[in-house]
Amino acid sequence: MNFLTGSGSSGGSVVPGPNGAVLTTTYIDEFITIAAAVTSLSATNLIPANAFIRAILLRVTVAIPTAATFSIGVTGNAALFGSGIAVTLNTVSNSWVSATLVAPFLNSAADKILITPNSTPATAVGRIHVVTFYDILTNMSS
């Protein structure tokens, strides 16, 4: 068994199948700095294309000023992975099952994570560590 290890980059575990089929379980993470703006986007695509998303986990590592709560999602669905999450230091949240989302779900196009505080932060000092766990399936080659 291979264990996922690392920080700030993808790690992974591979399960080989017949005739070249492969299941890869992996993750990607990013520390997102929360802008002094209505919303903030991750710098990278934390929602990979053609991936089965298992979970979105987060921890507030620097409290977000001015706001009381925030939502986490994607453009077009700002609360896809959670809403009403406290902005205080060390708040944690996970989204493996929510009212509109049952994991794993197939994500066809790569996307960035969108953070939407309930009130515009006074300064850009807030920070959230977000981790996406996901699976990639590779079809048989013969």
Residue pairs with C-beta under 8 A, 6 or more apart in sequence:
1 13
2 12
2 13
2 14
3 13
4 11
4 12
4 13
4 25
4 26
4 27
5 11
7 29
8 29
8 30
8 31
9 28
9 29
10 26
10 27
10 28
11 26
11 27
12 24
12 25
12 26
12 27
13 24
13 25
13 26
14 22
14 23
14 24
15 22
15 23
15 24
15 25
16 22
17 23
17 140
18 140
19 140
19 141
19 142
20 138
20 139
20 140
20 141
20 142
21 137
21 138
21 139
21 140
21 141
22 137
22 138
23 135
23 136
23 137
23 138
24 135
24 136
24 137
24 138
25 54
25 133
25 134
25 135
26 133
26 134
26 135
26 136
27 131
27 132
27 133
27 134
28 44
28 46
28 48
28 131
28 132
28 134
29 46
29 129
29 130
29 131
29 132
30 42
30 43
30 44
30 46
30 113
30 129
30 130
31 61
31 127
31 128
31 129
31 130
32 40
32 41
32 42
32 43
32 113
32 115
32 127
32 128
32 129
32 130
33 40
33 124
33 125
33 126
33 127
34 40
34 64
34 70
34 115
34 117
34 121
34 124
34 125
34 126
34 127
34 128
35 121
35 124
36 120
36 121
36 122
36 123
36 124
37 120
37 121
37 124
38 116
38 117
38 120
39 78
39 114
39 115
39 116
40 114
40 115
41 75
41 112
41 113
41 114
41 115
42 112
42 113
42 130
43 112
44 112
45 110
45 111
45 112
46 56
46 111
46 112
46 113
46 130
46 132
47 53
47 74
47 107
47 110
47 111
47 112
47 113
47 132
48 107
48 110
48 132
48 134
48 136
49 107
49 108
49 109
49 110
50 106
50 107
50 108
50 136
51 106
51 107
51 134
51 135
51 136
52 104
52 105
52 106
52 107
52 134
52 135
52 136
52 137
53 103
53 104
53 105
53 107
53 132
53 133
53 134
54 96
54 103
54 104
54 133
54 134
54 135
55 94
55 95
55 96
55 103
55 131
55 132
55 133
56 72
56 81
56 82
56 94
56 95
56 113
56 130
56 131
56 132
57 92
57 93
57 94
57 95
57 130
57 131
57 133
58 72
58 85
58 92
58 93
58 94
58 128
58 129
58 130
58 131
59 90
59 91
59 92
59 128
59 129
60 86
60 87
60 88
60 89
60 90
60 91
60 92
60 126
60 127
60 128
61 89
61 90
61 127
61 128
61 129
62 89
62 125
62 126
62 127
63 87
63 88
63 89
63 126
64 70
64 87
64 117
64 121
64 126
64 128
65 121
65 122
65 123
65 125
65 126
66 117
66 119
66 120
66 121
66 122
67 87
67 117
67 118
67 119
67 120
67 121
67 126
68 86
68 87
68 118
68 119
69 83
69 84
69 85
69 86
69 87
69 117
69 118
70 83
70 85
70 87
70 115
70 116
70 117
70 118
71 78
71 79
71 82
71 83
71 84
71 85
71 115
71 116
71 118
72 79
72 80
72 81
72 82
72 83
72 85
72 93
72 95
72 113
72 114
72 115
72 116
72 128
72 130
73 79
73 80
73 81
73 82
73 113
73 114
73 116
74 80
74 111
74 112
74 113
74 114
75 111
75 112
75 114
77 100
78 114
78 116
79 116
80 95
80 98
80 100
80 101
81 95
81 98
81 101
81 113
82 93
82 95
82 98
85 91
85 93
87 117
87 126
95 101
95 103
96 103
97 103
104 134
104 135
107 134
113 130
113 132
115 128
117 126
